[in-house]
Amino acid sequence: MFACGAKDMLPNSEKVDEPQNLRPGSKGSVMPTTATFVDTPYYILMDGKRRLGPKVEPLPSGAECLAVYGFSDKACYDRFCANSQLALVPYPLTRFYLQDQTDFPGNNLNLVVVDAAGPQEPCLRAGTMEAVLQSQEDRTLHVTAAYELTLDPEAAAYQVNVNKSLKTGR
């Protein structure tokens, strides 16, 4: 299995098209750089009329998992598109969509995979749609990456696990 490593998660100073100047903490405060936090996503990628997300293996609990790719800025989704064969179009990750997905009853797990570099990354970090919605509503810079997705090459799908950094407190 691949271990998810922390990469630089400081806010990108070249971000555009985001309400960054209105977000608390955007005037110099930064979050700790650990694998537990990722930048708040504001965009998704559409393949035609379908929101793009990684294929995930069934959860051991039997619950379904819906995952979509989310991106914090243009540079992140441009990098993903450059590593994909699909003709993808960026689209805002709206509060309406997030709220709609979180309103479904049941034990389903709804995730936003944040700032993936491409569709075959060995390890991805994701926050729940509820956490992303809260982060957007509160206009915070970061969201908790509560889950790790690791690619199982044989199944050509991702296994979903709780982020180890949250378990160990690192």
N, C-alpha and C positions, 0 to 999 in steps of 0.2 A: 504494500500500500504506500501511497505517497503521503507525506506529511505536509500540511499546509503551513507555509512560512509567512511571516509578516513581511510585507513590502511597505514602501513609504506610503503612509496614509495622511500626510499633511495636506491641507487643502491646496489645490492647484491654483496658483496666482493668475493663470491665464484663462480662468473659467469665464465663459460668456453665456448669455441667454438664461442666466439663473438670477433669482432675486438675492444674490449674495450680499449686496449692500444692505439688505433689510434683515438678514439673518443674525440672530444673537451670536456674539463671539467672532464675527467676521472681521473685526478691527484688531487683529493681532493675537487673539487667544487661540490656542491649538489644543486638540485632544492628544492624549498619550498615543504614541505610535506602537500599538500592539495589534495582534491579529484579531482582537475582539471588536475593533471599530473599523468601519468603512465609511467613505463619503456617502452622504445621502443621495440616492439616485433620483433623477428627474426625467429620464428618458427611457424608452424601450425601443426595440427594433421590430419592425413589422415585415413579415414575408407575405406579401399580398395583404390579405385581411386577417392574417394569423399573427398573434404575438409570439415572438420567438423565445424559446426556452430550452434548456437542456433536457434530454431524455433521462428520467430517473427510474431506478429499480423500485419495485414495490417495497413499501416499508414493512418491517417485521411485525408491526402491530396490525397490519391489514388496512390501515388508513391510506387514503390516496394522497399523493403529493403533487401539487401544481407548482411549477417553477418557471419564472420568466427572467430573461436577462434584463437588468436595469443598469443605467449608466449615469454617472455624476456629471459628465460634461462631454462636449463634442469630441475632444481628443480621444476619449475612451471608446466611444462608439465608432469613431473612424478607424481606430486600431483593430477593433473586432471585425468590422466590415472588410478591412484589408486582408484578414486571415480567414475569410469565409468565401465560399463559392456562390452563395446566394445573393440576389439583388435585394438588399435590405434597405428599408427606409426608416429613419428615426421618427419617433412620435412621442409626444409628452406622456409621461407616466402620471396620469391624472388621479387626483384624490377620489373622483367618482369611481374609477375602475377599482382602485384599492379597496374602497368602502364596499363596493358591490361584491368583491371576492371574499371579504371578511364577514359579510352578512350571512353567508350560507351556513346552515346548521350542520353539525356533525363534527367528526374528529379529523377532518382533512387538514393537511399542513400546506399552507400557501406561502411560497418563498419568492424573494427577489434576489437573484444572483447579481452581485454588484461588481461592475467594472472588469468583467472577464476580457482577456486579451484575444480570445478566439473560441470557436465551438469545440475544440478538442483539448482544452487546458487540463492538465492532470489533477488540479485541485482548485476548487472554487469556494468563495465565501458568500454566504447569503444571510439576509435578515428576513424576518417574517413580514408579510404584507402589513400586519397590524403595526409593527415597529416602524416600518417605512412611512406609513400613513401618519403616525404620531410625529415622526421626525419632520415630515413636510408641514404638518399643521403647526408645529412649534417653531419651524424655520431653524432647526438646528443643523450644524454642519455635518454631523456624523450619526450613524445608526449602529446599533449592536449587531455584529455578525454572529448570530446565535448558532449557525449551522455551517458545516463544511461539507462539500460534495467532492467525493474522490472518484475519478474515472476508473471504471472496471473495463479494461480494453477488450476482454473476452465477451462481455455482455454489450459492449458499446453503449453503456449507460452509466449514470452516476449513482453511487451509494450516498445516502444522506445520513450524516452523523451530527450529534451535538458538538459544537466547537469545543475542542479540548482545552483551549485557553480559559473558557468559562468554568470548566470542571475543576481546573487546578488553581484558578484565581490569578493566573499570570496575565 
